Amino acid sequence: MLPTAWPVFDSLPLVTPSIPLGIAFELALQCNRNRSL
């Protein structure tokens, strides 16, 4: 069980920071679109 779970835990620190960044990027794009309209 543990050896198979380690790759997931190793990749979590890489994946989790990109989620808020992606959301913030989408929000920024929406704000720019609203401003241009």
N, C-alpha and C positions, 0 to 999 in steps of 0.2 A: 504493500500500500504506500509506504513512505517514498520509496525511490520513484514511483510513477508520479507522485504529487509534487516532487521538488521542481520539475521544469515549470509547472504552473505557478508556483510561488515565486520562482525566479523571474518570470515574465510579468507578474502582477505589478511590480514597481515601475516597469516600463510602460504598461498599458494605462494604468490609472491616472497618471499626470496628463496624458493626452486627451482624456475625456473632457475635463473642464476646459482645456485649451480649445478643443473642437467646438464646444458649446459657446465659448466666448467669441470664437471666430465667426460662428454662424450669427450670433447676436450683432456683432460689429457689421457684418455684411447687410443684415436687415436694417440696421440704423442708417447705413450709408444709402441704401435703396430708398428709405423713407425720406431722407434729406434731399435726395436728388429729385423726388417727386414734389 
